[in-house]
Amino acid sequence: MSIQPQGEEIRNAVKWISEERKYNSERKAEELLQEACIKFDLSPKDAEFLTRFVREET
């Protein structure tokens, strides 16, 4: 079972990070998180969700 994030920006950020990790596996998780938060203009709540998502995937 997976939880679907609310909002288009967070869904796009999750998708973008997944793709980046697939094709650029050498990039660090923190770097991807910071870039995604800026690129998709995430709220603090969405950034927290994204952080948990990335850490669970690692």
C-alpha positions, -999 to 999 in steps of 0.1 A, spaced: 0 0 0 13 34 -9 1 69 0 -6 93 -28 6 128 -22 -18 156 -26 -11 184 -50 4 185 -85 37 200 -74 45 172 -49 35 145 -74 58 160 -100 86 163 -75 83 126 -65 83 116 -102 112 139 -109 133 125 -80 125 89 -90 136 96 -126 168 114 -114 177 85 -92 172 60 -120 194 78 -145 218 97 -122 223 74 -93 255 92 -82 235 122 -71 231 126 -34 196 125 -18 200 158 -1 210 175 -33 180 161 -51 157 172 -22 169 207 -23 167 210 -60 132 195 -61 119 219 -34 131 249 -54 121 235 -88 86 227 -78 81 255 -52 71 231 -25 56 242 8 73 232 40 47 204 45 53 191 10 91 193 15 88 172 47 67 146 28 93 145 1 121 140 26 103 111 41 97 96 7 133 99 -3 147 84 29 123 54 27 134 48 -9 171 47 1 
